């Protein structure tokens, strides 16, 4: 299995890459509202569109939930060991 690791702080995802990674999933699935940057940017309590969340994640990698795994066409956000085991089996 070919594994590619990416440091989002050294090489942030572009808008296009974020859209590709998300596929049909909403940006909220990958958007970190628990990040201290989220609060520092004054985003708490604001209603953000899908496109706004994608733009913000491209500008500020701290807003991308980690860890995130792309396995084939599936996106696993967070350390969901059951889902990871199932996809890797």
DSSP file (Angstrom, degrees, kcal/mol; ACC not computed):
  #  RESIDUE AA STRUCTURE BP1 BP2  ACC     N-H-->O    O-->H-N    N-H-->O    O-->H-N    TCO  KAPPA ALPHA  PHI   PSI    X-CA   Y-CA   Z-CA
    1    1 A X              0   0    0      0, 0.0     2,-0.6     0, 0.0     0, 0.0   0.000 360.0 360.0 360.0 131.5    0.0    0.0    0.0
    2    2 A X        -     0   0    0      2,-0.0     2,-0.5     0, 0.0     0, 0.0  -0.744 360.0-166.8 -85.6 121.5    1.4    3.4   -1.0
    3    3 A X        -     0   0    0     -2,-0.6     2,-0.5     2,-0.0     0, 0.0  -0.936   5.6-169.5-114.5 130.7    1.2    5.9    1.9
    4    4 A X        -     0   0    0     -2,-0.5     2,-0.4     2,-0.0    -2,-0.0  -0.981   4.3-162.7-120.3 126.9    1.6    9.6    1.5
    5    5 A X        -     0   0    0     -2,-0.5     2,-0.4     2,-0.0    -2,-0.0  -0.840   5.8-168.5-106.5 144.4    2.0   11.8    4.5
    6    6 A X        -     0   0    0     -2,-0.4     2,-0.9     4,-0.0     3,-0.1  -0.989  19.5-144.1-138.8 128.7    1.5   15.6    4.2
    7    7 A X    >>  -     0   0    0     -2,-0.4     4,-2.7     1,-0.2     3,-1.0  -0.806  13.9-161.8 -88.4 106.3    2.4   18.3    6.7
    8    8 A X  T 34 S+     0   0    0     -2,-0.9    53,-0.2     1,-0.3    -1,-0.2   0.689  87.2  57.3 -65.9 -18.3   -0.5   20.8    6.2
    9    9 A X  T 34 S+     0   0    0      2,-0.2    -1,-0.3     1,-0.1     3,-0.2   0.754 115.2  35.3 -85.2 -24.1    1.5   23.5    8.0
   10   10 A X  T <4 S+     0   0    0     -3,-1.0    -2,-0.2     1,-0.2     2,-0.2   0.747 137.1  21.2 -93.4 -30.0    4.4   23.2    5.5
   11   11 A X  S  < S-     0   0    0     -4,-2.7    -1,-0.2     3,-0.0    -2,-0.2  -0.660  83.7-160.4-140.0  78.4    2.2   22.4    2.5
   12   12 A X        -     0   0    0     -3,-0.2     2,-0.2    -2,-0.2    -3,-0.1  -0.171  27.8-102.0 -60.3 153.0   -1.4   23.6    3.0
   13   13 A X        -     0   0    0     44,-0.2    -1,-0.1    -5,-0.1     2,-0.1  -0.537  36.3-129.9 -72.8 140.5   -4.1   22.1    0.9
   14   14 A X     >  -     0   0    0     -2,-0.2     4,-2.6     1,-0.1     5,-0.2  -0.345  27.2-101.2 -81.7 170.5   -5.3   24.3   -1.9
   15   15 A X  H  > S+     0   0    0      1,-0.2     4,-2.3     2,-0.2     5,-0.2   0.935 125.3  48.7 -55.5 -47.4   -9.0   25.1   -2.6
   16   16 A X  H  > S+     0   0    0      1,-0.2     4,-2.2     2,-0.2    -1,-0.2   0.910 110.9  49.5 -62.2 -43.5   -9.0   22.6   -5.4
   17   17 A X  H  > S+     0   0    0      2,-0.2     4,-2.9     1,-0.2    -1,-0.2   0.898 109.9  51.2 -64.0 -40.8   -7.4   19.9   -3.2
   18   18 A X  H  X S+     0   0    0     -4,-2.6     4,-2.5     2,-0.2    -1,-0.2   0.919 110.5  48.8 -62.3 -43.2   -9.8   20.4   -0.4
   19   19 A X  H  X S+     0   0    0     -4,-2.3     4,-2.0    -5,-0.2    -1,-0.2   0.898 113.2  48.0 -62.5 -39.9  -12.8   20.1   -2.8
   20   20 A X  H  < S+     0   0    0     -4,-2.2    -2,-0.2     2,-0.2    -1,-0.2   0.925 112.1  48.3 -67.0 -44.9  -11.3   16.9   -4.2
   21   21 A X  H  < S+     0   0    0     -4,-2.9    -2,-0.2     1,-0.2    -1,-0.2   0.905 114.4  46.7 -62.0 -42.2  -10.6   15.5   -0.7
   22   22 A X  H >< S+     0   0    0     -4,-2.5     3,-2.4    -5,-0.2     2,-0.2   0.850  80.2 171.6 -70.5 -34.6  -14.1   16.3    0.4
   23   23 A X  T 3< S-     0   0    0     -4,-2.0    -1,-0.2     1,-0.3    -2,-0.1  -0.445  75.1 -14.8  59.9-123.7  -15.8   14.9   -2.7
   24   24 A X  T 3  S+     0   0    0     -2,-0.2    -1,-0.3    -4,-0.1     2,-0.1   0.478 113.5 107.3 -88.9  -3.5  -19.6   15.0   -1.9
   25   25 A X  S <  S-     0   0    0     -3,-2.4     2,-0.1    -4,-0.1     5,-0.0  -0.445  78.5-105.1 -76.1 148.9  -19.1   15.5    1.8
   26   26 A X    >   -     0   0    0      1,-0.1     3,-1.8    -2,-0.1     4,-0.3  -0.427  24.1-120.5 -70.4 148.6  -19.9   18.8    3.4
   27   27 A X  G >> S+     0   0    0      1,-0.3     3,-1.8     2,-0.2     4,-1.2   0.787 108.5  73.9 -58.7 -28.2  -16.9   21.0    4.3
   28   28 A X  G 34 S+     0   0    0      1,-0.3    -1,-0.3     2,-0.2     5,-0.2   0.771  84.8  66.1 -58.5 -26.0  -18.2   20.9    7.9
   29   29 A X  G <4 S+     0   0    0     -3,-1.8    -1,-0.3     1,-0.2    -2,-0.2   0.781 114.0  29.3 -65.9 -26.1  -17.0   17.3    8.2
   30   30 A X  T <4 S+     0   0    0     -3,-1.8    35,-3.2    -4,-0.3     2,-0.5   0.489  97.8 103.2-110.3  -8.8  -13.4   18.5    7.8
   31   31 A X  B  <  -A   64   0A   0     -4,-1.2     2,-0.9    33,-0.2    33,-0.2  -0.663  65.1-140.3 -85.9 124.3  -13.7   21.9    9.4
   32   32 A X    >   +     0   0    0     31,-3.4     3,-0.5    -2,-0.5     6,-0.2  -0.731  27.4 170.4 -91.9 104.3  -12.4   22.2   13.0
   33   33 A X  T 3  S+     0   0    0     -2,-0.9    -1,-0.2     1,-0.2     6,-0.1   0.522  78.9  63.3 -84.1  -6.3  -14.6   24.3   15.2
   34   34 A X  T 3  S+     0   0    0     -3,-0.1    -1,-0.2    29,-0.1     2,-0.2   0.492  76.2 111.3 -94.6  -4.9  -12.6   23.1   18.2
   35   35 A X  S X> S-     0   0    0     -3,-0.5     4,-1.1     1,-0.1     3,-0.9  -0.464  73.5-131.9 -68.3 137.1   -9.3   24.7   17.0
   36   36 A X  H 3> S+     0   0    0      1,-0.2     4,-2.5     2,-0.2     5,-0.2   0.822 108.9  62.0 -57.1 -29.4   -8.2   27.7   19.1
   37   37 A X  H 3> S+     0   0    0      1,-0.2     4,-2.3     2,-0.2    -1,-0.2   0.850  94.7  61.2 -64.6 -33.8   -7.7   29.5   15.8
   38   38 A X  H <4>S+     0   0    0     -3,-0.9     5,-2.1     1,-0.2     6,-0.5   0.937 111.5  37.8 -57.4 -47.9  -11.4   29.1   15.1
   39   39 A X  H ><5S+     0   0    0     -4,-1.1     3,-1.8     1,-0.2    -2,-0.2   0.906 114.1  55.0 -70.7 -42.2  -12.2   31.2   18.2
   40   40 A X  H 3<5S+     0   0    0     -4,-2.5    -2,-0.2     1,-0.3    -1,-0.2   0.806 104.7  54.9 -62.3 -29.8   -9.3   33.6   17.7
   41   41 A X  T 3<5S-     0   0    0     -4,-2.3    -1,-0.3    -5,-0.2    -2,-0.2   0.448 116.0-116.2 -83.3   0.1  -10.5   34.4   14.2
   42   42 A X  T < 5S+     0   0    0     -3,-1.8    -3,-0.2    -5,-0.1    -2,-0.1   0.797  76.9 129.1  72.7  28.9  -13.9   35.3   15.7
   43   43 A X    > < +     0   0    0     -5,-2.1     3,-2.3    -6,-0.2    -4,-0.2   0.636  29.5 116.9 -91.0 -15.1  -15.7   32.6   13.9
   44   44 A X  T 3  S+     0   0    0     -6,-0.5     3,-0.1     1,-0.3   -11,-0.0  -0.321  86.4   9.6 -60.2 128.6  -17.6   31.1   16.9
   45   45 A X  T 3  S+     0   0    0      1,-0.3     2,-0.3    -2,-0.1    -1,-0.3   0.352  99.1 125.1  85.2  -5.7  -21.3   31.5   16.4
   46   46 A X    <   -     0   0    0     -3,-2.3     2,-0.7     1,-0.0    -1,-0.3  -0.628  62.1-127.6 -86.8 146.0  -21.1   32.5   12.8
   47   47 A X        -     0   0    0     -2,-0.3     2,-0.4    -3,-0.1    -3,-0.0  -0.837  31.4-168.6 -92.1 117.2  -22.9   30.7   10.1
   48   48 A X        -     0   0    0     -2,-0.7     2,-0.1    -5,-0.0    -5,-0.0  -0.873  15.2-130.4-111.6 140.1  -20.5   29.8    7.4
   49   49 A X     >  -     0   0    0     -2,-0.4     4,-2.3     1,-0.1     5,-0.2  -0.342  31.4-105.1 -77.1 166.2  -21.3   28.4    3.9
   50   50 A X  H  > S+     0   0    0      1,-0.2     4,-2.1     2,-0.2     5,-0.2   0.922 123.1  48.9 -55.8 -47.3  -19.6   25.4    2.5
   51   51 A X  H  > S+     0   0    0      1,-0.2     4,-2.5     2,-0.2    -1,-0.2   0.871 109.0  52.8 -64.1 -38.2  -17.5   27.5    0.2
   52   52 A X  H  > S+     0   0    0      2,-0.2     4,-2.6     1,-0.2    -1,-0.2   0.910 109.1  49.4 -64.6 -41.2  -16.5   29.8    3.1
   53   53 A X  H  X S+     0   0    0     -4,-2.3     4,-2.4     2,-0.2    -2,-0.2   0.912 111.5  49.0 -63.6 -42.0  -15.3   26.9    5.2
   54   54 A X  H  X S+     0   0    0     -4,-2.1     4,-2.0     2,-0.2    -2,-0.2   0.927 112.2  48.4 -63.2 -45.2  -13.2   25.5    2.3
   55   55 A X  H  X S+     0   0    0     -4,-2.5     4,-1.9     1,-0.2    -2,-0.2   0.919 112.0  49.3 -60.9 -44.5  -11.7   28.9    1.7
   56   56 A X  H  X S+     0   0    0     -4,-2.6     4,-2.7     1,-0.2     7,-0.2   0.885 109.4  51.1 -64.7 -39.2  -10.8   29.3    5.4
   57   57 A X  H  < S+     0   0    0     -4,-2.4   -44,-0.2     1,-0.2    -1,-0.2   0.865 109.8  50.8 -65.7 -34.9   -9.3   25.9    5.6
   58   58 A X  H  < S+     0   0    0     -4,-2.0     3,-0.2     1,-0.2    -1,-0.2   0.865 116.9  40.4 -68.8 -35.3   -7.1   26.7    2.6
   59   59 A X  H  < S+     0   0    0     -4,-1.9     2,-0.4     1,-0.3    -2,-0.2   0.823 127.0  31.5 -80.7 -32.8   -6.0   29.9    4.2
   60   60 A X    ><  -     0   0    0     -4,-2.7     3,-2.4    -5,-0.2    -1,-0.3  -0.840  62.5-169.2-133.4  94.0   -5.6   28.5    7.7
   61   61 A X  G >  S+     0   0    0     -2,-0.4     3,-1.9     1,-0.3    -1,-0.1   0.703  82.4  74.7 -59.7 -20.3   -4.5   24.9    8.0
   62   62 A X  G 3  S+     0   0    0      1,-0.3    -1,-0.3   -54,-0.1   -24,-0.2   0.707  87.6  63.7 -63.9 -16.8   -5.3   24.9   11.7
   63   63 A X  G <  S+     0   0    0     -3,-2.4   -31,-3.4    -7,-0.2     2,-0.6   0.479  81.3  95.3 -86.7  -2.1   -8.9   24.8   10.7
   64   64 A X  B <  S-A   31   0A   0     -3,-1.9   -33,-0.2   -33,-0.2     2,-0.0  -0.799  83.6-119.3 -89.6 123.3   -8.5   21.4    9.1
   65   65 A X        -     0   0    0    -35,-3.2     2,-0.3    -2,-0.6    13,-0.1  -0.358  41.2-113.6 -62.8 138.5   -9.5   18.5   11.4
   66   66 A X  S    S+     0   0    0      1,-0.1    13,-0.2    -4,-0.1     2,-0.1  -0.953  83.1  32.0-133.0 151.4   -6.6   16.2   12.1
   67   67 A X  S    S+     0   0    0     -2,-0.3    11,-3.3    11,-0.2     2,-0.4   0.634  73.5 170.6 -75.2 155.3   -5.8   13.4   11.7
   68   68 A X  E     -B   77   0B   0      9,-0.2     2,-0.4    -2,-0.1     9,-0.2  -0.990  12.6-163.7-130.6 140.8   -7.5   12.9    8.3
   69   69 A X  E     -B   76   0B   0      7,-3.0     7,-3.1    -2,-0.4     2,-0.6  -0.980  10.1-158.0-128.8 136.0   -7.0    9.9    6.1
   70   70 A X  E     +B   75   0B   0     -2,-0.4     2,-0.6     5,-0.2     5,-0.2  -0.963  15.9 176.9-111.6 115.3   -7.9    9.5    2.4
   71   71 A X  E >   -B   74   0B   0      3,-2.6     3,-2.4    -2,-0.6     2,-0.3  -0.945  65.0 -50.1-122.1 108.1   -8.2    5.8    1.5
   72   72 A X  T 3  S-     0   0    0     -2,-0.6    15,-0.0     1,-0.3     0, 0.0  -0.519 122.3 -25.2  62.5-124.0   -9.2    5.3   -2.1
   73   73 A X  T 3  S+     0   0    0     -2,-0.3     2,-0.3    -3,-0.1    -1,-0.3   0.272 119.9 100.7-101.2  10.6  -12.2    7.5   -2.5
   74   74 A X  E <   -B   71   0B   0     -3,-2.4    -3,-2.6   -51,-0.0     2,-0.5  -0.777  57.7-152.9-100.8 141.1  -13.1    7.4    1.2
   75   75 A X  E     -B   70   0B   0     -2,-0.3     2,-0.5    -5,-0.2    -5,-0.2  -0.959   6.5-168.2-112.7 124.7  -12.3   10.2    3.7
   76   76 A X  E     -B   69   0B   0     -7,-3.1    -7,-3.0    -2,-0.5     2,-0.5  -0.966   6.8-164.4-113.0 119.4  -11.8    9.3    7.4
   77   77 A X  E     +B   68   0B   0     -2,-0.5    -9,-0.2    -9,-0.2   -11,-0.1  -0.909  56.4   3.0-108.9 126.6  -11.7   12.3    9.7
   78   78 A X  S    S-     0   0    0    -11,-3.3     2,-1.8    -2,-0.5   -11,-0.2  -0.208 108.9 -52.5  88.7 174.2  -10.4   11.8   13.2
   79   79 A X        +     0   0    0    -13,-0.2     2,-1.3    -2,-0.1     3,-0.1  -0.539  66.2 162.1 -89.9  72.7   -8.9    8.7   14.7
   80   80 A X     >  +     0   0    0     -2,-1.8     4,-2.5     1,-0.2     5,-0.2  -0.724  11.6 179.9 -91.6  86.0  -11.8    6.3   13.9
   81   81 A X  H  > S+     0   0    0     -2,-1.3     4,-2.8     1,-0.2     5,-0.2   0.834  76.1  54.9 -62.2 -34.9   -9.9    3.1   14.3
   82   82 A X  H  > S+     0   0    0      2,-0.2     4,-2.3     1,-0.2    -1,-0.2   0.943 111.8  43.0 -63.8 -46.2  -12.9    0.9   13.5
   83   83 A X  H  > S+     0   0    0      2,-0.2     4,-2.3     1,-0.2    -2,-0.2   0.906 114.8  50.3 -67.1 -40.6  -13.5    2.6   10.1
   84   84 A X  H  X S+     0   0    0     -4,-2.5     4,-2.1     2,-0.2    -2,-0.2   0.930 110.8  49.0 -62.5 -45.3   -9.7    2.6    9.4
   85   85 A X  H  X S+     0   0    0     -4,-2.8     4,-1.2     1,-0.2    -2,-0.2   0.922 111.7  49.7 -58.9 -45.0   -9.5   -1.1   10.2
   86   86 A X  H  < S+     0   0    0     -4,-2.3     3,-0.2     1,-0.2    -1,-0.2   0.895 113.4  45.3 -63.0 -41.1  -12.4   -1.9    7.9
   87   87 A X  H  < S+     0   0    0     -4,-2.3    -1,-0.2     1,-0.2    -2,-0.2   0.802 115.3  46.9 -73.8 -28.8  -11.0    0.1    5.0
   88   88 A X  H  <        0   0    0     -4,-2.1    -1,-0.2     1,-0.2    -2,-0.2   0.586 360.0 360.0 -89.3 -10.5   -7.5   -1.3    5.3
   89   89 A X     <        0   0    0     -4,-1.2    -1,-0.2    -3,-0.2    -2,-0.1   0.471 360.0 360.0 -80.2 360.0   -8.7   -4.9    5.6
